[in-house]
């Protein structure tokens, strides 16, 4: 038996803020987007490398305030990219965690917590 990758669904409530944060700031790309009709809630997939996220304006999809961990082998370089985009002001530092990983936590405009980690070093 095997399992595949997980694709989290995060709640968003403003397309412009979501695109500014995930695409403009974090550097993800929009893979596809869907609306049942014009003016209906947006559902889209964004990705960066192997990290794939679904973002949804649908009220029944996810709740604001979700938390997820995203592994990266370039945490310091990623933080440097964000510092450049934010004019040197990213509201988080890379922290050494008691379980051995280095983590950097960001919150999106909708209260979702994204923890970028260099992976757990057991």
N, C-alpha and C positions, 0 to 999 in steps of 0.2 A: 504494500500500500504506500502511496506517496501523496503529498499535498503540493499544490502550486503556490505561487506568490500571493500575497494578500494585497488587495487594493482597497484602502480605506475610502469611505465616503465622508466628506466634511461638509457641514452646513455653511452656506454663504447667504447673504441677503442683499448684496449689492454687487452687480456685475463689474462696475467700474473699479470699486475698491479691490475686488478679488483679482482682477487682471493686473492692476497696479502692483499689488503685493506679490502674487505668485509668478507673474511674468516679468514685470518691470524690476522688482526688487530681488526676488529669489532666483530669477533666471530660468524658470521652467518654460516650457513651450506648450501651446495649446495643440493637442492632438486631434480633437474633434469636439463639437458641441451640438446640443439638440434642444429644441423647443417643440412641443406638440403643435403650437400655433404661435404666430406673432403675439407678443405681449404675455405669453405664458412663462412660467418659471424656466430658468436655464439649468441645464445639466451638462457638464463638460468634463473632459479628461485632460489633465496636464501631466507633463513628465519632464524629468531631468535625469539623464542616464537611465538606470534601471528603476528609478523611483517613479511610480505611477500613482496619481491621486485622482479621485473623482470629487468634483465640487458641485453641490446641488443647492438650488434655491427652493426646491420642493419642501414644503413644511413637514411632510412625513419622513423625509430622508435625514437621518442623523439629528443630533441636537447640538446647539452651540456649546462650546466648551470641551470638545473632544481632545484627547491627547494621543500623540503617536511618536514613535522613535524612528528616525531615518538614519541609516548607517552611511557613513562616508569615510573614505580613506584620506580625504583632503580637508579636514576640518579647519585647520589654520588658514589654508589658502581660501576656503569658502568665506571665512570670517573677514579676511582681508578684502575680498570682492565686495562684501556687504558694506564694509566700512567706507570703501570708495564710493559706492552708490549713495550712502546715507550722509555723505559729507563728513565722515569721521565719527559719526555718532550712532553706534548700534547699541541698544539698551541692554546688552548682555555680554558676559565674558565667557570664555571657555573654562569650565570647572572640572577639576579632578574629582571623580566620584569614588565613594568608598569601595565599590565593587570593581574598580580598576579601569573604567572607561573615562574618556574626556567628553564632556557634553556641553552643548551650547543650546539654550532654550530661547525660542522666539514665539511670540503670540501673533496670530493673524488678526485682521481687523474685526473678526467675528468671535473672538475669544477662544479659538482653537489653539492648543499648545503643540508646537513642533519642536521636538528635541532632536537636534542633529548630533550624532554620536560617532566616535571612531570605533565603536563596537566594544563589547564587554571583553575584557582581558582577564580570564579566569586564572 
